[in-house]
Amino acid sequence: MKARSPAPRARPRAAPAAEAEAEAELASLANLGPKSARVLVAAGIASVAELRRLGSVAAFAKVKRHEPGVTLNLLWAIDAALSSLPWQVVAREHRTSLLLALEQHRRGGDRAGRPISTEHPPMPSAPSKKSTWTKSPPELAARFDAALPDHPALVRKPMFGYPAAFVNGNMVCGLFQDSVVVRLGKEGAAQVVERGAAEPFAPMAGRTMTGYVLVPAADSRDPATLSPWLRDALSYTLTLPGKAAAKKAPANKAVAKKAAGRTGAAGKAVTRQPK
């Protein structure tokens, strides 16, 4: 009989006292409570210095891998803790950039293949002046609609309050304040930026989004000059794997129960045997 090989040793956990100390340090940050600190420590983020090194997006992604049940509220809380902004401001005004940064992080980093960095500078003594995103001008929205390619799979729907277009669940292009954003992919975006034909899309300082560029203002002033940019964006995005549409759940349990009751009643009517 062959001897059984020893079972692999479980990774040793930090001592309870060390965990408690790390949780207390993280919970001392504004917007991070004991529960958030606990999940951070459990995922291996055991100090404020480590949290700052990772940045909000990478830290949230690490926790999500360890604890899939965490929600985006933790992302807002981490970013608020590192920027000294109220979490409500982060959730309302920085949501777009954080979600785009999270998508980029999941796809594997910047144009040079390096992991995306969302490291924050040292926390200021007073909250930073909050930034505000302005609505897109109506005339720009009208030119954007007129320039959209005529394709059966293209869907026009808003993205965080701005007009945008999607194909197979992937964003193709859209508006951001007074600019048009197009998705050309990592190589395509790098090429037009290198030629000086467009600028990288950075919804927040230091958060350039790989694969997205801003259409030059001169080309956004006329649908005829804007249209080629949108066609190129569509051509690239059509090469991406499609995203499955999420199934819509009933509005509430009462509606679901009522619908089930109707189905059951219909079933009885069909299966009832004549006397």
Residue pairs with C-beta under 8 A, 6 or more apart in sequence:
13 19
14 22
14 41
14 46
18 46
19 41
19 46
22 37
22 41
22 46
22 47
23 34
23 37
23 38
23 41
24 37
25 37
25 47
25 48
26 32
26 36
26 37
26 40
26 41
26 45
26 47
26 48
26 51
27 33
27 34
27 36
27 37
28 48
29 48
29 81
29 82
30 80
30 81
30 84
31 77
31 80
31 81
31 86
31 87
32 40
32 77
32 78
32 81
33 77
36 74
36 77
36 78
39 63
39 66
39 67
39 70
39 74
40 46
40 51
40 59
40 63
40 78
42 66
42 67
43 62
43 63
43 65
43 66
43 67
44 62
44 66
45 51
45 54
45 59
45 62
45 63
51 59
51 78
51 81
51 82
52 82
52 119
52 120
52 122
53 119
54 62
54 118
54 119
55 82
55 117
55 118
55 119
55 120
56 75
56 78
56 79
56 82
56 98
56 118
56 120
57 75
57 98
57 101
57 102
57 105
57 116
57 118
58 105
58 115
58 116
58 117
58 118
59 78
60 70
60 74
60 75
60 78
60 102
61 102
61 105
61 106
63 70
63 74
64 70
72 99
73 87
73 91
75 98
75 102
76 87
76 90
76 91
76 95
76 98
77 87
79 85
79 87
79 90
79 94
79 98
80 86
80 87
80 89
80 90
82 120
82 123
83 90
83 120
83 128
84 123
84 124
84 126
84 127
84 128
85 94
85 127
85 128
85 130
86 127
89 130
90 98
93 130
93 131
93 132
93 133
94 131
94 204
95 160
96 133
96 159
96 160
96 176
96 203
97 203
97 204
97 207
97 209
99 160
100 203
100 207
100 209
100 212
101 116
101 118
101 207
101 209
104 110
104 116
104 209
104 210
104 211
105 115
105 116
107 210
108 115
109 115
109 116
109 210
110 116
110 208
110 210
111 186
111 189
111 190
111 210
116 210
118 206
118 207
131 204
133 176
133 177
134 177
134 178
135 161
135 177
136 162
136 163
136 175
136 176
136 177
136 178
137 178
140 175
140 178
140 180
140 220
141 163
141 175
143 220
143 221
143 222
143 223
143 226
144 163
144 173
144 175
144 180
144 226
145 156
145 163
146 223
147 223
147 224
147 226
147 227
147 229
147 230
148 154
148 156
148 165
148 173
148 230
149 227
149 230
149 231
149 234
151 167
151 234
153 167
153 168
153 238
154 165
154 166
154 167
154 172
154 234
155 165
155 166
155 167
156 163
156 164
156 165
157 164
157 165
157 166
158 164
159 171
159 174
162 174
162 175
162 176
163 174
163 175
164 171
164 172
164 173
164 174
164 175
165 171
165 172
165 173
165 174
165 230
165 234
166 172
167 234
167 237
167 238
168 237
168 238
168 240
168 241
168 242
168 243
169 242
169 243
169 244
169 245
170 183
170 237
170 240
170 242
170 243
171 183
171 237
172 182
172 183
172 230
172 233
172 234
172 237
173 180
173 181
173 182
173 183
173 229
173 230
173 233
173 234
174 180
174 181
175 181
176 201
176 203
176 214
179 214
179 215
179 217
179 220
180 214
180 215
180 220
180 226
180 229
181 201
181 212
181 213
181 214
181 215
182 212
182 213
182 215
182 229
182 230
182 232
182 233
183 211
183 212
183 233
183 236
183 237
184 192
184 211
184 212
184 213
184 232
184 233
184 236
185 211
185 236
185 239
186 210
186 211
188 211
188 232
188 236
189 198
189 200
189 210
189 211
189 212
189 213
192 198
192 213
193 199
193 200
193 213
197 216
198 213
198 214
198 215
198 216
199 213
199 214
199 216
200 208
200 209
200 212
200 213
200 214
201 208
201 209
201 212
201 213
201 214
202 208
202 209
203 209
215 226
215 229
218 225
219 225
219 226
219 229
220 226
250 256
250 259
